[in-house]
């Protein structure tokens, strides 16, 4: 009888322990914009806007541009320091004559879907 009581107590306590650990609130997944997001995002020292800009860059610009190397298009690091944001917005949406491409192919596509906020975030990333 003692043996049965000991085994059943052990099973009950073990089950309660497993239940306790399974019901424990999981840690929230880190996301960009919080202080400890580096391991999740893989990008250190980016603000939330710059991280959004990186996503926009990767989905729209990375096929032809890199930040620091010449590809099909020129490198885009520091583009906001060279041109004002209104010229960049016009260039991306409507008018390719607002920025001199300096010998690069003028086949950059238009991005009318980018909002002012998207372009601001993109410029935050490229700086």
C-alpha positions as CSV (number, residue, x, y, z in Angstrom):
1,X,0.0,0.0,0.0
2,X,2.9,2.4,0.8
3,X,4.4,1.6,-2.5
4,X,1.2,2.4,-4.4
5,X,0.8,5.6,-2.4
6,X,4.4,6.6,-3.2
7,X,4.1,5.8,-7.0
8,X,0.8,7.6,-7.3
9,X,2.1,10.7,-5.4
10,X,5.1,10.7,-7.7
11,X,3.0,10.5,-10.8
12,X,0.6,13.2,-9.6
13,X,3.4,15.6,-8.7
14,X,5.2,14.9,-11.9
15,X,2.0,15.5,-13.9
16,X,1.4,18.8,-12.0
17,X,5.0,19.8,-12.7
18,X,4.6,19.1,-16.4
19,X,1.3,21.0,-16.4
20,X,2.8,23.9,-14.6
21,X,5.6,24.2,-17.2
22,X,3.3,23.8,-20.1
23,X,1.0,26.5,-18.9
24,X,3.8,28.9,-18.2
25,X,3.3,32.0,-20.3
26,X,5.8,31.9,-23.1
27,X,8.2,34.7,-23.6
28,X,7.0,37.1,-26.3
29,X,8.8,36.8,-29.5
30,X,11.1,39.7,-30.0
31,X,10.4,42.0,-32.9
32,X,12.0,45.0,-34.3
33,X,11.5,48.2,-32.5
34,X,12.3,46.8,-29.1
35,X,15.7,46.9,-27.4
36,X,16.4,43.2,-27.6
37,X,15.5,42.4,-31.2
38,X,19.0,41.9,-32.6
39,X,19.0,38.1,-32.5
40,X,15.5,37.9,-34.1
41,X,16.0,40.4,-36.8
42,X,19.7,39.7,-37.5
43,X,20.4,43.4,-37.9
44,X,22.1,45.3,-35.1
45,X,21.6,49.0,-34.3
46,X,18.7,49.7,-36.6
47,X,15.8,51.8,-35.5
48,X,12.3,50.5,-36.2
49,X,12.0,52.8,-39.2
50,X,15.3,51.7,-40.6
51,X,14.3,48.1,-40.2
52,X,11.1,48.7,-42.1
53,X,13.2,50.6,-44.7
54,X,15.5,47.5,-45.0
55,X,12.4,45.4,-45.8
56,X,11.3,47.9,-48.4
57,X,14.8,48.0,-49.8
58,X,15.0,44.2,-50.0
59,X,11.7,43.9,-51.7
60,X,12.0,46.8,-54.2
61,X,15.6,48.0,-54.6
62,X,17.9,45.1,-53.9
63,X,17.6,43.5,-57.3
64,X,19.5,46.4,-58.8
65,X,21.2,48.2,-55.9
66,X,23.4,47.5,-52.9
67,X,24.1,50.0,-50.2
68,X,27.9,50.3,-50.7
69,X,28.7,48.5,-54.0
70,X,27.9,49.2,-57.7
71,X,25.5,46.8,-59.3
72,X,23.1,47.5,-62.1
73,X,22.3,50.7,-60.3
74,X,24.5,53.0,-58.1
75,X,25.1,52.3,-54.4
76,X,22.4,53.9,-52.3
77,X,24.2,54.6,-49.0
78,X,23.7,58.2,-48.0
79,X,21.4,59.1,-50.9
80,X,19.3,61.4,-48.6
81,X,22.4,63.5,-48.0
82,X,23.0,64.0,-51.7
83,X,19.4,64.8,-52.7
84,X,16.4,66.2,-50.9
85,X,13.5,64.0,-50.1
86,X,11.1,65.7,-52.5
87,X,13.4,64.9,-55.4
88,X,13.8,61.3,-54.3
89,X,10.0,60.9,-53.9
90,X,9.4,62.3,-57.4
91,X,12.2,60.1,-58.8
92,X,10.7,57.0,-57.3
93,X,7.1,57.7,-58.2
94,X,6.9,59.8,-61.3
95,X,9.9,61.7,-62.8
96,X,13.3,60.1,-63.5
97,X,14.7,63.5,-64.5
98,X,14.8,64.9,-61.0
99,X,18.1,63.0,-60.2
100,X,21.0,62.7,-62.5
101,X,21.8,59.0,-62.8
102,X,25.5,59.7,-63.7
103,X,25.9,57.3,-66.5
104,X,23.8,54.5,-65.0
105,X,21.1,52.9,-67.0
106,X,17.9,54.9,-66.7
107,X,15.7,51.9,-66.6
108,X,14.9,52.2,-62.9
109,X,11.3,51.2,-62.5
110,X,8.7,53.5,-60.9
111,X,7.4,52.7,-57.4
112,X,4.0,54.5,-57.2
113,X,2.9,52.1,-54.4
114,X,5.5,53.5,-52.0
115,X,4.0,55.9,-49.5
116,X,5.7,59.0,-48.0
117,X,6.3,56.9,-44.9
118,X,7.8,54.0,-46.9
119,X,10.2,56.4,-48.6
120,X,11.1,58.0,-45.2
121,X,11.8,54.5,-43.8
122,X,13.8,53.6,-46.9
123,X,15.9,56.7,-46.5
124,X,16.4,55.9,-42.8
125,X,17.9,52.6,-43.8
126,X,20.1,54.0,-46.5
127,X,21.7,56.5,-44.2
